[in-house]
Amino acid sequence: MKVSKAIAIKIREIIKEKDITLYRIEKNACIPHSTMMDIVNAKRESCNVKTLILIIRTLGLTVSEFFDDPMFESEDLEID
């Protein structure tokens, strides 16, 4: 799996778990809708670290908590 896909999956899991809308994340993190959609649909091969950290913080997590998932530890994780 590509890292962009793993990030998209993780974000979608958390927003479902916390019952948060993408719109709320966009507004709270001041991220354009098109950028957010590209990230959660894995349409970007890379994601700006600043943007990703804003999303993670808006989700109420630390960066460590976000990446503490076996999905990110896989040796098969492809760097886009």
LINPE-V304388 format. One record per pair of residues at least 4 apart in sequence whose C-alpha atoms are under 7 Angstrom apart, sorted by sequence separation. I is the first residue (numbers start at 1). GAP is how many residues later the second one is. If there is no record, write none. Layout:
# LINPE-V304388
I;GAP  I;GAP
This chain:
# LINPE-V304388
1;4  2;4  3;4  4;4  5;4  6;4  7;4  8;4  9;4  10;4  11;4  12;4  13;4  14;4  15;4  16;4  20;4  21;4  22;4  23;4  24;4  25;4  26;4  27;4  31;4  32;4  33;4  34;4  35;4  36;4  37;4  38;4  39;4  48;4  49;4  50;4  51;4  52;4  53;4  54;4  55;4  56;4  57;4  61;4  62;4  63;4  64;4  70;4  1;5  15;5  26;5  31;5  38;5  39;5  47;5  56;5  57;5  61;5  67;5  72;5  15;6  26;6  38;6  56;6  26;7  56;7  26;10  53;10  56;10  29;25  29;26  12;28  11;29  29;29  25;30  28;30  8;31  8;32  8;33  25;33  8;34  46;34  45;35  5;37  4;38  4;41  4;42  6;65  3;74  1;75  2;75  3;75  1;76  2;76  3;76  4;76  1;77  2;77  3;77  2;78
